Amino acid sequence: MKNIKKILKFTILTAILLFFIYLAFKDIDFKLLLVELQKTNYIYAIIGTLIGTFLGSYIRALRWRYLLNPLKENVKMSSLFPFVMIGYMMMNALIPRGGEVARPVLTAQKESISRASAFGTIVVERIFDMLSMFLVFGFCLFFFREKISEAFYPYNIEMISLWSSIIILLFVLVIVFMLLNLDKTEQIVESLTQKILPERFQSKIHKIFISLINGFLFIKYPRYYFKIFLTTALIWISYAVSTYLTFFAFDIKLGFLDANLILVLMSFAMTLPLPGNSAGSYYLFVKTALVSIYGINPETAIGYAIVSHLLGFLGIMVSGFYYSIKENYKFSTGMSEFEN
């Protein structure tokens, strides 16, 4: 039964991936695309990839260190950076969202901290990433509202981002309230689970609750606030610089603000947990934005999407594979953790 579910899930995700790829390439002249790829200046694209993939990941590991400090102070960057790269490889390439399990599992094993608590910090990371994405998107809306609406009609991207931001903020406020009233909250959760759920599920729900709460423990340590917000901003800036530099590879004459908008749409595309680093949705979103918002020809737009995506994918795979060997990470362990 479990194997059937796996096969069905993989089939559905692959079908969605192929559908997005079809939409992205259906009006492309492949001869012109080949010409576009031949004249591309790959030096800019490679430099952009190095900044986005490696510098951005190092800063992400640094931010993660601040989130982990309430659990264990000053975890070495020589441990965290490899785990980030392994997580990216698992999440973006092998198992959709698998890296969000691989990272805390590796950290818990090596640093002797709670696996559930380490996982809670990953939840916090995703919240910061989503909030920064929606914040930048809201800023871009002041300049590109009509063009964005036209490009993604009939989907109201503006309202989707607004409601998503509100939901995330409400979630954060609830967590803060729970932290400030931890004993009482835990009693309420235990009482509710005992009344509603069978006994075999009660401990699991309690574990999930504790993991989320422990991930937010940084809230009790104001000395980490500035460092966490600064590294969050630097992560976004490194990705935006990477996006901007790749414009030069295709002689796309757009500015840094435009790179931020394209990065937002890339980020939207990457939230879909599809195999192959969400290739299909990435190609479609980037191409649609460059063609419909900026009037870039389709072959240049899809060429930009292919090169930026594949170079990032290659960087993640090579570094992730290298560190998985160095850290003696067993993929069978990661697979079983993910499935459970």
Secondary structure, 3 states (H helix, E strand, C coil): CHHHHHHHHHHHHHHHHHHHHHHHHCCCCHHHHHHHHHCCCHHHHHHHHHHHHHHHHHHHHHHHHHHHCCCCCCCCHHHHHHHHHHHHHHHHHHCCCCHHHHHHHHHHHHHCCCHHHHHHHHHHHHHHHHHHHHHHHHHHHHHHHHHHHHHCCCCCHHHHHHHHHHHHHHHHHHHHHHHHCHHHHHHHHHHHHHHHCCHHHHHHHHHHHHHHHHHCHHHHCHHHHHHHHHHHHHHHHHHHHHHHHHHHHCCCCCCHHHHHHHHHHHHHHHCCCCHHHHHHHHHHHHHHHHHHHCCCCHHHHHHHHHHHHHHHHHHHHHHHHHHHHHCCCCHHHHHHHHHC
